[in-house]
Amino acid sequence: MINTNNRAYKIIQVVSSADTIENAINLAIASLGSMVRYLAWYKIVETRGRICDNEEPLHVVLDIGLSHRIQ
């Protein structure tokens, strides 16, 4: 019998820039989701801001987990 609850994850690190943390997260997930399947979760690794005018003020570094079923 195969246990369908067994999973392993590949982690991809993504950096996204936007005006808010929420927008940066959504942009990163949408961008990666258009290229790969099985996005399972994310973790915010780092946030940082720029002290300049006319530039995206926030950078968010995310680890995004891709799900793999183990048979």
PECORBEL-V387097 format. One record per residue. N is the residue number from 1. PSI is psi in radians with two decimals (* if undefined). OMEGA is omega as a letter, one per 20 degrees, with the letter a starting at -180 (NA if undefined). BURIAL is + if it has 16 or more other ideal C-beta (glycine too) atoms within 10 Angstrom, else -. Layout:
n;psi;omega;burial
N;PSI;OMEGA;BURIAL
N;PSI;OMEGA;BURIAL
//
This chain:
n;psi;omega;burial
1;2.40;r;-
2;2.26;r;-
3;1.94;a;-
4;-0.04;r;-
5;-0.21;a;-
6;2.16;a;-
7;2.65;r;-
8;2.77;a;-
9;2.42;r;-
10;2.40;a;-
11;2.24;r;-
12;2.32;r;+
13;2.31;a;-
14;2.46;r;+
15;2.29;a;-
16;2.59;r;+
17;2.40;r;+
18;-3.13;a;+
19;-0.35;r;-
20;2.80;r;-
21;-0.77;r;-
22;-0.77;r;-
23;-0.66;r;-
24;-0.72;r;+
25;-0.86;a;+
26;-0.70;r;-
27;-0.78;r;-
28;-0.80;a;+
29;-0.75;r;+
30;-0.74;a;-
31;-0.83;a;-
32;-0.65;r;+
33;-0.43;r;-
34;-0.22;a;-
35;-0.54;a;-
36;2.83;r;-
37;3.03;r;-
38;0.62;r;-
39;2.26;a;-
40;-0.71;a;-
41;2.96;r;-
42;2.76;r;+
43;2.29;r;-
44;2.06;a;-
45;-0.69;a;-
46;2.54;r;-
47;2.54;r;-
48;2.71;a;-
49;2.80;r;-
50;2.58;r;-
51;1.19;a;-
52;2.64;r;-
53;2.74;r;-
54;0.44;r;-
55;2.71;r;-
56;2.17;a;-
57;-0.35;a;-
58;2.46;r;+
59;2.26;a;+
60;2.21;r;+
61;2.18;a;+
62;2.46;r;+
63;2.16;r;-
64;2.20;a;+
65;2.29;r;+
66;2.25;a;+
67;2.38;r;-
68;2.20;r;-
69;2.29;r;-
70;2.24;a;-
71;*;NA;-
//
